[in-house]
């Protein structure tokens, strides 16, 4: 396999887990910009999606998964099973997004 398979399932249909390397993480911390904060304040008054925040969190998740794949590759794995996300506010305008799971080597059945 050329890339790291990432799944939220505890197993991978059609594959057998051959080796378990343990937990791996991909982290990113992003800060909001003043424009997003102003837009969010206005949306808070009238309601609706805050597109600046949505894009920031979407980009953060993609970056966290890329870093998760790198961590799995560095551990010698070719897949990550049971992947999950966690999101926390680090300070007033910074958000941490973590992708985590179990790094494994899988082989086709």
Backbone as XML, in Angstrom:
<?xml version="1.0"?>
<chain id="A" units="angstrom">
  <residue number="1" name="UNK">
    <atom name="N" x="0.836" y="-1.187" z="0.000"/>
    <atom name="CA" x="0.000" y="0.000" z="0.000"/>
    <atom name="C" x="0.874" y="1.240" z="0.000"/>
  </residue>
  <residue number="2" name="UNK">
    <atom name="N" x="0.525" y="2.198" z="-0.797"/>
    <atom name="CA" x="1.350" y="3.391" z="-0.912"/>
    <atom name="C" x="1.019" y="4.436" z="0.135"/>
  </residue>
  <residue number="3" name="UNK">
    <atom name="N" x="-0.220" y="4.448" z="0.627"/>
    <atom name="CA" x="-0.595" y="5.444" z="1.613"/>
    <atom name="C" x="-1.147" y="4.764" z="2.850"/>
  </residue>
  <residue number="4" name="UNK">
    <atom name="N" x="-1.293" y="5.540" z="3.891"/>
    <atom name="CA" x="-1.811" y="5.026" z="5.153"/>
    <atom name="C" x="-3.337" y="5.024" z="5.088"/>
  </residue>
  <residue number="5" name="UNK">
    <atom name="N" x="-3.940" y="3.871" z="5.321"/>
    <atom name="CA" x="-5.396" y="3.759" z="5.400"/>
    <atom name="C" x="-5.820" y="4.274" z="6.766"/>
  </residue>
  <residue number="6" name="UNK">
    <atom name="N" x="-6.834" y="5.113" z="6.801"/>
    <atom name="CA" x="-7.378" y="5.620" z="8.062"/>
    <atom name="C" x="-8.857" y="5.291" z="8.099"/>
  </residue>
  <residue number="7" name="UNK">
    <atom name="N" x="-9.287" y="4.649" z="9.191"/>
    <atom name="CA" x="-10.694" y="4.304" z="9.343"/>
    <atom name="C" x="-11.147" y="4.581" z="10.772"/>
  </residue>
  <residue number="8" name="UNK">
    <atom name="N" x="-12.422" y="4.938" z="10.904"/>
    <atom name="CA" x="-12.998" y="5.124" z="12.232"/>
    <atom name="C" x="-13.502" y="3.802" z="12.815"/>
  </residue>
  <residue number="9" name="UNK">
    <atom name="N" x="-13.505" y="2.751" z="11.995"/>
    <atom name="CA" x="-13.956" y="1.438" z="12.460"/>
    <atom name="C" x="-12.853" y="0.772" z="13.289"/>
  </residue>
  <residue number="10" name="UNK">
    <atom name="N" x="-13.246" y="-0.218" z="14.082"/>
    <atom name="CA" x="-12.272" y="-0.949" z="14.899"/>
    <atom name="C" x="-11.586" y="-2.066" z="14.131"/>
  </residue>
  <residue number="11" name="UNK">
    <atom name="N" x="-12.077" y="-2.348" z="12.950"/>
    <atom name="CA" x="-11.452" y="-3.323" z="12.071"/>
    <atom name="C" x="-11.534" y="-2.785" z="10.652"/>
  </residue>
  <residue number="12" name="UNK">
    <atom name="N" x="-10.964" y="-3.502" z="9.730"/>
    <atom name="CA" x="-10.940" y="-3.054" z="8.341"/>
    <atom name="C" x="-11.377" y="-4.229" z="7.473"/>
  </residue>
  <residue number="13" name="UNK">
    <atom name="N" x="-12.619" y="-4.214" z="6.984"/>
    <atom name="CA" x="-13.116" y="-5.344" z="6.203"/>
    <atom name="C" x="-12.184" y="-5.674" z="5.030"/>
  </residue>
  <residue number="14" name="UNK">
    <atom name="N" x="-11.915" y="-6.976" z="4.875"/>
    <atom name="CA" x="-11.033" y="-7.431" z="3.804"/>
    <atom name="C" x="-9.569" y="-7.446" z="4.205"/>
  </residue>
  <residue number="15" name="UNK">
    <atom name="N" x="-9.271" y="-7.009" z="5.431"/>
    <atom name="CA" x="-7.890" y="-6.969" z="5.920"/>
    <atom name="C" x="-7.801" y="-7.647" z="7.276"/>
  </residue>
  <residue number="16" name="UNK">
    <atom name="N" x="-6.622" y="-8.103" z="7.582"/>
    <atom name="CA" x="-6.339" y="-8.677" z="8.895"/>
    <atom name="C" x="-5.242" y="-7.850" z="9.542"/>
  </residue>
  <residue number="17" name="UNK">
    <atom name="N" x="-5.422" y="-7.517" z="10.822"/>
    <atom name="CA" x="-4.386" y="-6.776" z="11.549"/>
    <atom name="C" x="-3.253" y="-7.750" z="11.858"/>
  </residue>
  <residue number="18" name="UNK">
    <atom name="N" x="-2.065" y="-7.436" z="11.351"/>
    <atom name="CA" x="-0.901" y="-8.304" z="11.535"/>
    <atom name="C" x="-0.013" y="-7.837" z="12.682"/>
  </residue>
  <residue number="19" name="UNK">
    <atom name="N" x="-0.004" y="-6.527" z="12.930"/>
    <atom name="CA" x="0.865" y="-5.981" z="13.978"/>
    <atom name="C" x="0.253" y="-4.687" z="14.496"/>
  </residue>
  <residue number="20" name="UNK">
    <atom name="N" x="0.359" y="-4.482" z="15.806"/>
    <atom name="CA" x="-0.153" y="-3.272" z="16.440"/>
    <atom name="C" x="1.031" y="-2.471" z="16.974"/>
  </residue>
  <residue number="21" name="UNK">
    <atom name="N" x="1.080" y="-1.197" z="16.601"/>
    <atom name="CA" x="2.170" y="-0.321" z="17.039"/>
    <atom name="C" x="1.750" y="0.592" z="18.186"/>
  </residue>
  <residue number="22" name="UNK">
    <atom name="N" x="0.471" y="0.771" z="18.401"/>
    <atom name="CA" x="-0.014" y="1.604" z="19.499"/>
    <atom name="C" x="-0.623" y="2.912" z="19.013"/>
  </residue>
  <residue number="23" name="UNK">
    <atom name="N" x="-0.864" y="3.788" z="19.976"/>
    <atom name="CA" x="-1.529" y="5.057" z="19.689"/>
    <atom name="C" x="-0.649" y="5.993" z="18.876"/>
  </residue>
  <residue number="24" name="UNK">
    <atom name="N" x="-1.291" y="6.710" z="17.961"/>
    <atom name="CA" x="-0.627" y="7.775" z="17.214"/>
    <atom name="C" x="-1.546" y="8.994" z="17.208"/>
  </residue>
  <residue number="25" name="UNK">
    <atom name="N" x="-0.929" y="10.162" z="17.085"/>
    <atom name="CA" x="-1.666" y="11.423" z="17.148"/>
    <atom name="C" x="-1.250" y="12.329" z="16.011"/>
  </residue>
  <residue number="26" name="UNK">
    <atom name="N" x="-2.154" y="13.168" z="15.598"/>
    <atom name="CA" x="-1.869" y="14.276" z="14.698"/>
    <atom name="C" x="-2.516" y="15.507" z="15.298"/>
  </residue>
  <residue number="27" name="UNK">
    <atom name="N" x="-1.716" y="16.517" z="15.593"/>
    <atom name="CA" x="-2.219" y="17.711" z="16.268"/>
    <atom name="C" x="-1.997" y="18.956" z="15.435"/>
  </residue>
  <residue number="28" name="UNK">
    <atom name="N" x="-2.902" y="19.898" z="15.569"/>
    <atom name="CA" x="-2.704" y="21.233" z="15.015"/>
    <atom name="C" x="-3.424" y="22.225" z="15.916"/>
  </residue>
  <residue number="29" name="UNK">
    <atom name="N" x="-2.860" y="23.404" z="16.018"/>
    <atom name="CA" x="-3.476" y="24.488" z="16.779"/>
    <atom name="C" x="-3.595" y="25.678" z="15.845"/>
  </residue>
  <residue number="30" name="UNK">
    <atom name="N" x="-4.777" y="26.206" z="15.731"/>
    <atom name="CA" x="-5.027" y="27.344" z="14.844"/>
    <atom name="C" x="-5.600" y="28.496" z="15.648"/>
  </residue>
  <residue number="31" name="UNK">
    <atom name="N" x="-5.246" y="29.712" z="15.231"/>
    <atom name="CA" x="-5.854" y="30.888" z="15.848"/>
    <atom name="C" x="-6.815" y="31.521" z="14.858"/>
  </residue>
  <residue number="32" name="UNK">
    <atom name="N" x="-7.874" y="32.067" z="15.383"/>
    <atom name="CA" x="-8.852" y="32.757" z="14.549"/>
    <atom name="C" x="-8.333" y="34.152" z="14.245"/>
  </residue>
  <residue number="33" name="UNK">
    <atom name="N" x="-8.748" y="34.677" z="13.101"/>
    <atom name="CA" x="-8.352" y="36.043" z="12.778"/>
    <atom name="C" x="-9.452" y="37.011" z="13.177"/>
  </residue>
  <residue number="34" name="UNK">
    <atom name="N" x="-9.114" y="38.266" z="13.209"/>
    <atom name="CA" x="-10.063" y="39.299" z="13.658"/>
    <atom name="C" x="-11.313" y="39.334" z="12.777"/>
  </residue>
  <residue number="35" name="UNK">
    <atom name="N" x="-11.149" y="39.100" z="11.469"/>
    <atom name="CA" x="-12.302" y="39.094" z="10.565"/>
    <atom name="C" x="-13.287" y="37.997" z="10.915"/>
  </residue>
  <residue number="36" name="UNK">
    <atom name="N" x="-12.774" y="36.807" z="11.235"/>
    <atom name="CA" x="-13.649" y="35.699" z="11.626"/>
    <atom name="C" x="-14.367" y="36.007" z="12.928"/>
  </residue>
  <residue number="37" name="UNK">
    <atom name="N" x="-13.647" y="36.644" z="13.875"/>
    <atom name="CA" x="-14.270" y="36.985" z="15.156"/>
    <atom name="C" x="-15.395" y="38.001" z="14.977"/>
  </residue>
  <residue number="38" name="UNK">
    <atom name="N" x="-15.184" y="38.987" z="14.107"/>
    <atom name="CA" x="-16.231" y="39.986" z="13.849"/>
    <atom name="C" x="-17.422" y="39.321" z="13.170"/>
  </residue>
  <residue number="39" name="UNK">
    <atom name="N" x="-17.144" y="38.481" z="12.159"/>
    <atom name="CA" x="-18.213" y="37.755" z="11.475"/>
    <atom name="C" x="-18.989" y="36.860" z="12.427"/>
  </residue>
  <residue number="40" name="UNK">
    <atom name="N" x="-18.291" y="36.211" z="13.345"/>
    <atom name="CA" x="-18.943" y="35.332" z="14.313"/>
    <atom name="C" x="-19.835" y="36.136" z="15.253"/>
  </residue>
  <residue number="41" name="UNK">
    <atom name="N" x="-19.367" y="37.308" z="15.651"/>
    <atom name="CA" x="-20.178" y="38.158" z="16.529"/>
    <atom name="C" x="-21.466" y="38.575" z="15.841"/>
  </residue>
  <residue number="42" name="UNK">
    <atom name="N" x="-21.369" y="38.950" z="14.572"/>
    <atom name="CA" x="-22.564" y="39.347" z="13.826"/>
    <atom name="C" x="-23.503" y="38.167" z="13.627"/>
  </residue>
  <residue number="43" name="UNK">
    <atom name="N" x="-22.961" y="36.996" z="13.314"/>
    <atom name="CA" x="-23.799" y="35.799" z="13.137"/>
    <atom name="C" x="-24.468" y="35.424" z="14.452"/>
  </residue>
  <residue number="44" name="UNK">
    <atom name="N" x="-23.781" y="35.713" z="15.559"/>
    <atom name="CA" x="-24.368" y="35.430" z="16.859"/>
    <atom name="C" x="-25.640" y="36.229" z="17.099"/>
  </residue>
  <residue number="45" name="UNK">
    <atom name="N" x="-25.730" y="37.397" z="16.480"/>
    <atom name="CA" x="-26.917" y="38.231" z="16.625"/>
    <atom name="C" x="-28.067" y="37.750" z="15.750"/>
  </residue>
  <residue number="46" name="UNK">
    <atom name="N" x="-27.757" y="37.322" z="14.527"/>
    <atom name="CA" x="-28.815" y="36.953" z="13.581"/>
    <atom name="C" x="-28.932" y="35.458" z="13.339"/>
  </residue>
  <residue number="47" name="UNK">
    <atom name="N" x="-27.939" y="34.693" z="13.758"/>
    <atom name="CA" x="-27.968" y="33.251" z="13.557"/>
    <atom name="C" x="-27.409" y="32.861" z="12.207"/>
  </residue>
  <residue number="48" name="UNK">
    <atom name="N" x="-27.073" y="31.605" z="12.050"/>
    <atom name="CA" x="-26.551" y="31.091" z="10.791"/>
    <atom name="C" x="-25.139" y="30.565" z="10.940"/>
  </residue>
  <residue number="49" name="UNK">
    <atom name="N" x="-24.665" y="29.976" z="9.862"/>
    <atom name="CA" x="-23.332" y="29.372" z="9.857"/>
    <atom name="C" x="-22.250" y="30.447" z="9.834"/>
  </residue>
  <residue number="50" name="UNK">
    <atom name="N" x="-21.205" y="30.212" z="10.595"/>
    <atom name="CA" x="-20.034" y="31.090" z="10.597"/>
    <atom name="C" x="-19.011" y="30.425" z="9.690"/>
  </residue>
  <residue number="51" name="UNK">
    <atom name="N" x="-19.029" y="30.789" z="8.412"/>
    <atom name="CA" x="-18.252" y="30.083" z="7.399"/>
    <atom name="C" x="-16.748" y="30.165" z="7.641"/>
  </residue>
  <residue number="52" name="UNK">
    <atom name="N" x="-16.265" y="31.260" z="8.187"/>
    <atom name="CA" x="-14.839" y="31.378" z="8.484"/>
    <atom name="C" x="-14.386" y="30.324" z="9.485"/>
  </residue>
  <residue number="53" name="UNK">
    <atom name="N" x="-15.189" y="30.098" z="10.523"/>
    <atom name="CA" x="-14.857" y="29.079" z="11.525"/>
    <atom name="C" x="-15.003" y="27.677" z="10.951"/>
  </residue>
  <residue number="54" name="UNK">
    <atom name="N" x="-16.047" y="27.476" z="10.135"/>
    <atom name="CA" x="-16.255" y="26.168" z="9.518"/>
    <atom name="C" x="-15.050" y="25.790" z="8.662"/>
  </residue>
  <residue number="55" name="UNK">
    <atom name="N" x="-14.574" y="26.727" z="7.857"/>
    <atom name="CA" x="-13.412" y="26.462" z="7.009"/>
    <atom name="C" x="-12.170" y="26.200" z="7.852"/>
  </residue>
  <residue number="56" name="UNK">
    <atom name="N" x="-11.976" y="26.996" z="8.906"/>
    <atom name="CA" x="-10.810" y="26.814" z="9.766"/>
    <atom name="C" x="-10.811" y="25.418" z="10.397"/>
  </residue>
  <residue number="57" name="UNK">
    <atom name="N" x="-11.962" y="24.979" z="10.906"/>
    <atom name="CA" x="-12.029" y="23.667" z="11.541"/>
    <atom name="C" x="-11.888" y="22.543" z="10.522"/>
  </residue>
  <residue number="58" name="UNK">
    <atom name="N" x="-12.460" y="22.720" z="9.352"/>
    <atom name="CA" x="-12.311" y="21.714" z="8.297"/>
    <atom name="C" x="-10.844" y="21.579" z="7.887"/>
  </residue>
  <residue number="59" name="UNK">
    <atom name="N" x="-10.182" y="22.710" z="7.663"/>
    <atom name="CA" x="-8.755" y="22.690" z="7.315"/>
    <atom name="C" x="-7.923" y="22.072" z="8.440"/>
  </residue>
  <residue number="60" name="UNK">
    <atom name="N" x="-8.287" y="22.378" z="9.679"/>
    <atom name="CA" x="-7.559" y="21.839" z="10.835"/>
    <atom name="C" x="-7.690" y="20.320" z="10.908"/>
  </residue>
  <residue number="61" name="UNK">
    <atom name="N" x="-8.881" y="19.808" z="10.635"/>
    <atom name="CA" x="-9.079" y="18.353" z="10.656"/>
    <atom name="C" x="-8.252" y="17.672" z="9.571"/>
  </residue>
  <residue number="62" name="UNK">
    <atom name="N" x="-8.234" y="18.258" z="8.373"/>
    <atom name="CA" x="-7.427" y="17.675" z="7.290"/>
    <atom name="C" x="-5.947" y="17.669" z="7.659"/>
  </residue>
  <residue number="63" name="UNK">
    <atom name="N" x="-5.479" y="18.755" z="8.229"/>
    <atom name="CA" x="-4.069" y="18.826" z="8.639"/>
    <atom name="C" x="-3.770" y="17.826" z="9.750"/>
  </residue>
  <residue number="64" name="UNK">
    <atom name="N" x="-4.676" y="17.691" z="10.715"/>
    <atom name="CA" x="-4.475" y="16.741" z="11.811"/>
    <atom name="C" x="-4.411" y="15.304" z="11.280"/>
  </residue>
  <residue number="65" name="UNK">
    <atom name="N" x="-5.262" y="14.957" z="10.311"/>
    <atom name="CA" x="-5.238" y="13.605" z="9.739"/>
    <atom name="C" x="-3.953" y="13.390" z="8.942"/>
  </residue>
  <residue number="66" name="UNK">
    <atom name="N" x="-3.487" y="14.393" z="8.218"/>
    <atom name="CA" x="-2.205" y="14.272" z="7.509"/>
    <atom name="C" x="-1.076" y="13.999" z="8.491"/>
  </residue>
  <residue number="67" name="UNK">
    <atom name="N" x="-1.082" y="14.691" z="9.610"/>
    <atom name="CA" x="-0.042" y="14.483" z="10.630"/>
    <atom name="C" x="-0.192" y="13.125" z="11.302"/>
  </residue>
  <residue number="68" name="UNK">
    <atom name="N" x="-1.438" y="12.666" z="11.460"/>
    <atom name="CA" x="-1.688" y="11.322" z="11.985"/>
    <atom name="C" x="-1.090" y="10.274" z="11.050"/>
  </residue>
  <residue number="69" name="UNK">
    <atom name="N" x="-1.312" y="10.436" z="9.751"/>
    <atom name="CA" x="-0.728" y="9.508" z="8.765"/>
    <atom name="C" x="0.799" y="9.507" z="8.858"/>
  </residue>
  <residue number="70" name="UNK">
    <atom name="N" x="1.396" y="10.693" z="8.987"/>
    <atom name="CA" x="2.855" y="10.779" z="9.121"/>
    <atom name="C" x="3.340" y="10.031" z="10.365"/>
  </residue>
  <residue number="71" name="UNK">
    <atom name="N" x="2.632" y="10.196" z="11.475"/>
    <atom name="CA" x="3.013" y="9.511" z="12.721"/>
    <atom name="C" x="2.904" y="7.995" z="12.563"/>
  </residue>
  <residue number="72" name="UNK">
    <atom name="N" x="1.853" y="7.537" z="11.889"/>
    <atom name="CA" x="1.684" y="6.093" z="11.664"/>
    <atom name="C" x="2.794" y="5.561" z="10.764"/>
  </residue>
  <residue number="73" name="UNK">
    <atom name="N" x="3.091" y="6.297" z="9.703"/>
    <atom name="CA" x="4.163" y="5.899" z="8.779"/>
    <atom name="C" x="5.494" y="5.817" z="9.525"/>
  </residue>
  <residue number="74" name="UNK">
    <atom name="N" x="5.774" y="6.797" z="10.375"/>
    <atom name="CA" x="7.023" y="6.810" z="11.154"/>
    <atom name="C" x="7.090" y="5.658" z="12.145"/>
  </residue>
  <residue number="75" name="UNK">
    <atom name="N" x="5.930" y="5.172" z="12.581"/>
    <atom name="CA" x="5.897" y="4.031" z="13.508"/>
    <atom name="C" x="6.073" y="2.708" z="12.778"/>
  </residue>
  <residue number="76" name="UNK">
    <atom name="N" x="5.984" y="2.733" z="11.440"/>
    <atom name="CA" x="6.114" y="1.510" z="10.656"/>
    <atom name="C" x="4.787" y="0.904" z="10.263"/>
  </residue>
  <residue number="77" name="UNK">
    <atom name="N" x="3.691" y="1.617" z="10.491"/>
    <atom name="CA" x="2.352" y="1.110" z="10.206"/>
    <atom name="C" x="1.935" y="1.433" z="8.769"/>
  </residue>
  <residue number="78" name="UNK">
    <atom name="N" x="0.897" y="0.749" z="8.319"/>
    <atom name="CA" x="0.313" y="1.085" z="7.021"/>
    <atom name="C" x="-1.170" y="1.428" z="7.135"/>
  </residue>
  <residue number="79" name="UNK">
    <atom name="N" x="-1.666" y="1.501" z="8.402"/>
    <atom name="CA" x="-3.067" y="1.857" z="8.627"/>
    <atom name="C" x="-3.248" y="2.403" z="10.041"/>
  </residue>
  <residue number="80" name="UNK">
    <atom name="N" x="-4.342" y="3.135" z="10.206"/>
    <atom name="CA" x="-4.775" y="3.599" z="11.533"/>
    <atom name="C" x="-6.227" y="3.199" z="11.676"/>
  </residue>
  <residue number="81" name="UNK">
    <atom name="N" x="-6.527" y="2.454" z="12.738"/>
    <atom name="CA" x="-7.905" y="2.054" z="13.004"/>
    <atom name="C" x="-8.425" y="2.809" z="14.225"/>
  </residue>
  <residue number="82" name="UNK">
    <atom name="N" x="-9.742" y="2.855" z="14.351"/>
    <atom name="CA" x="-10.426" y="3.517" z="15.470"/>
    <atom name="C" x="-10.039" y="4.994" z="15.575"/>
  </residue>
  <residue number="83" name="UNK">
    <atom name="N" x="-9.898" y="5.670" z="14.431"/>
    <atom name="CA" x="-9.522" y="7.079" z="14.430"/>
    <atom name="C" x="-10.664" y="7.921" z="14.971"/>
  </residue>
  <residue number="84" name="UNK">
    <atom name="N" x="-10.301" y="8.906" z="15.779"/>
    <atom name="CA" x="-11.254" y="9.851" z="16.362"/>
    <atom name="C" x="-10.665" y="11.254" z="16.301"/>
  </residue>
  <residue number="85" name="UNK">
    <atom name="N" x="-11.536" y="12.240" z="16.477"/>
    <atom name="CA" x="-11.122" y="13.633" z="16.588"/>
    <atom name="C" x="-11.438" y="14.145" z="17.971"/>
  </residue>
  <residue number="86" name="UNK">
    <atom name="N" x="-10.637" y="15.094" z="18.416"/>
    <atom name="CA" x="-10.915" y="15.833" z="19.637"/>
    <atom name="C" x="-10.617" y="17.288" z="19.325"/>
  </residue>
  <residue number="87" name="UNK">
    <atom name="N" x="-11.402" y="18.177" z="19.872"/>
    <atom name="CA" x="-11.238" y="19.604" z="19.606"/>
    <atom name="C" x="-11.373" y="20.348" z="20.921"/>
  </residue>
  <residue number="88" name="UNK">
    <atom name="N" x="-10.420" y="21.218" z="21.209"/>
    <atom name="CA" x="-10.432" y="21.991" z="22.452"/>
    <atom name="C" x="-9.997" y="23.412" z="22.199"/>
  </residue>
  <residue number="89" name="UNK">
    <atom name="N" x="-10.492" y="24.308" z="23.007"/>
    <atom name="CA" x="-10.015" y="25.678" z="22.966"/>
    <atom name="C" x="-8.763" y="25.760" z="23.817"/>
  </residue>
  <residue number="90" name="UNK">
    <atom name="N" x="-7.678" y="26.278" z="23.236"/>
    <atom name="CA" x="-6.410" y="26.383" z="23.955"/>
    <atom name="C" x="-6.363" y="27.701" z="24.726"/>
  </residue>
  <residue number="91" name="UNK">
    <atom name="N" x="-6.772" y="28.771" z="24.092"/>
    <atom name="CA" x="-6.906" y="30.067" z="24.754"/>
    <atom name="C" x="-8.063" y="30.783" z="24.080"/>
  </residue>
  <residue number="92" name="UNK">
    <atom name="N" x="-8.233" y="32.041" z="24.359"/>
    <atom name="CA" x="-9.381" y="32.781" z="23.860"/>
    <atom name="C" x="-9.610" y="32.695" z="22.368"/>
  </residue>
  <residue number="93" name="UNK">
    <atom name="N" x="-8.555" y="32.637" z="21.571"/>
    <atom name="CA" x="-8.757" y="32.625" z="20.120"/>
    <atom name="C" x="-8.016" y="31.491" z="19.413"/>
  </residue>
  <residue number="94" name="UNK">
    <atom name="N" x="-7.602" y="30.456" z="20.145"/>
    <atom name="CA" x="-6.900" y="29.323" z="19.536"/>
    <atom name="C" x="-7.648" y="28.020" z="19.795"/>
  </residue>
  <residue number="95" name="UNK">
    <atom name="N" x="-7.694" y="27.195" z="18.757"/>
    <atom name="CA" x="-8.373" y="25.913" z="18.845"/>
    <atom name="C" x="-7.398" y="24.798" z="18.475"/>
  </residue>
  <residue number="96" name="UNK">
    <atom name="N" x="-7.380" y="23.756" z="19.304"/>
    <atom name="CA" x="-6.564" y="22.574" z="19.030"/>
    <atom name="C" x="-7.466" y="21.506" z="18.433"/>
  </residue>
  <residue number="97" name="UNK">
    <atom name="N" x="-7.004" y="20.880" z="17.365"/>
    <atom name="CA" x="-7.693" y="19.728" z="16.792"/>
    <atom name="C" x="-6.710" y="18.565" z="16.821"/>
  </residue>
  <residue number="98" name="UNK">
    <atom name="N" x="-7.143" y="17.464" z="17.409"/>
    <atom name="CA" x="-6.316" y="16.258" z="17.484"/>
    <atom name="C" x="-7.033" y="15.123" z="16.768"/>
  </residue>
  <residue number="99" name="UNK">
    <atom name="N" x="-6.289" y="14.416" z="15.923"/>
    <atom name="CA" x="-6.759" y="13.172" z="15.332"/>
    <atom name="C" x="-5.936" y="12.074" z="15.993"/>
  </residue>
  <residue number="100" name="UNK">
    <atom name="N" x="-6.581" y="11.018" z="16.454"/>
    <atom name="CA" x="-5.838" y="9.949" z="17.122"/>
    <atom name="C" x="-6.455" y="8.600" z="16.807"/>
  </residue>
  <residue number="101" name="UNK">
    <atom name="N" x="-5.636" y="7.576" z="16.915"/>
    <atom name="CA" x="-6.092" y="6.223" z="16.647"/>
    <atom name="C" x="-4.991" y="5.230" z="16.936"/>
  </residue>
  <residue number="102" name="UNK">
    <atom name="N" x="-5.179" y="4.005" z="16.491"/>
    <atom name="CA" x="-4.213" y="2.941" z="16.721"/>
    <atom name="C" x="-3.495" y="2.612" z="15.416"/>
  </residue>
  <residue number="103" name="UNK">
    <atom name="N" x="-2.173" y="2.745" z="15.435"/>
    <atom name="CA" x="-1.358" y="2.436" z="14.263"/>
    <atom name="C" x="-1.176" y="0.922" z="14.175"/>
  </residue>
  <residue number="104" name="UNK">
    <atom name="N" x="-1.423" y="0.377" z="12.990"/>
    <atom name="CA" x="-1.332" y="-1.065" z="12.780"/>
    <atom name="C" x="-0.752" y="-1.356" z="11.399"/>
  </residue>
  <residue number="105" name="UNK">
    <atom name="N" x="-0.305" y="-2.584" z="11.238"/>
    <atom name="CA" x="-0.015" y="-3.096" z="9.906"/>
    <atom name="C" x="-1.144" y="-4.046" z="9.542"/>
  </residue>
  <residue number="106" name="UNK">
    <atom name="N" x="-1.740" y="-3.834" z="8.370"/>
    <atom name="CA" x="-2.809" y="-4.708" z="7.894"/>
    <atom name="C" x="-2.370" y="-5.413" z="6.631"/>
  </residue>
  <residue number="107" name="UNK">
    <atom name="N" x="-2.949" y="-6.609" z="6.436"/>
    <atom name="CA" x="-2.713" y="-7.382" z="5.211"/>
    <atom name="C" x="-4.063" y="-7.823" z="4.684"/>
  </residue>
  <residue number="108" name="UNK">
    <atom name="N" x="-4.168" y="-7.849" z="3.350"/>
    <atom name="CA" x="-5.417" y="-8.322" z="2.729"/>
    <atom name="C" x="-5.657" y="-9.775" z="3.086"/>
  </residue>
  <residue number="109" name="UNK">
    <atom name="N" x="-6.921" y="-10.111" z="3.327"/>
    <atom name="CA" x="-7.292" y="-11.511" z="3.610"/>
    <atom name="C" x="-7.114" y="-12.360" z="2.375"/>
  </residue>
</chain>
